[in-house]
Amino acid sequence: MKTKAGLIAGFILGVTGFLFLFKIIFLDHISPEDELAPGIVVIASVLNGFLFAFIGSLIQNYFVKK
């Protein structure tokens, strides 16, 4: 489990960070009549989570090797 800590933490940070910023930046400024595709938001959130998981894995591997 220790070897996956960077992946898991990065993924969770990426997904929650994206959804939080999406709410703060976009949803508060869009009128309720406008339609948003929720699937695109979820896909973008998961892709952002994968990116942060990769970065978290790189950071973990950097510190473990030292």
Phi, psi and omega in degrees: 000329180296331181285342180257004184296320179294321178296311183294314180296319179295318180296314180296317179296319181293315182292311182292323178296317179296314181295322178295312180293326177297318179294315183292316187275314189261309189294329180287341184252004180256137179289152181296340181285336180287140179264138174243140177278108183293335179295322179293321179295317180293317180296316178297322178295316180293320178296321175295323176296319177296320178297314179291329176295319177297316178295319177297323177294318178297318179296317180297316179295326178296316183281334179287324182289337180276000000 
